[in-house]
Amino acid sequence: MLHPKSNTETQKAQDPVTDVMPFRAIDSDGGRIFQVASGICVIDALEDSSCLLSEILLFIRDYSNQDSGLKISAVHVIEDILINAKAIVDASTSGLMASQRSAPQNLEMPNRGARGAA
């Protein structure tokens, strides 16, 4: 009699991915024109967000050296990039939380240090 092969391999956890995250209101009813796509690797999404934030920091540094300061159009550009970066971080966080909720409960959590231990 044949017996099914038992699987003794440790199941590899799936890489966390982004959740869909609509952003940038387009009307007074809260309709959103843009969204972060679901299913993007969280590491890639956070790297992209980091790049957006780095670009805006360089932009602010470049314009802060001018005597005239930031013009309203520059403030608008800063706001747009910050909204995009925040949406990516929010979608990544949501995806990470969903990944943790769906992970098998019998896996041990990594040791985060002995807090409160004497």
Secondary structure, DSSP 8 states (H G I E B T S, - for coil): --------S-------B---EEEEE-STT--EEEEE-TT-BHHHHHHHHHHHHHHHHHHHHHHHTSTT---HHHHHHHHHHHHHHHHHHHHHHHHHHHHHHHS-TTS-------TT--
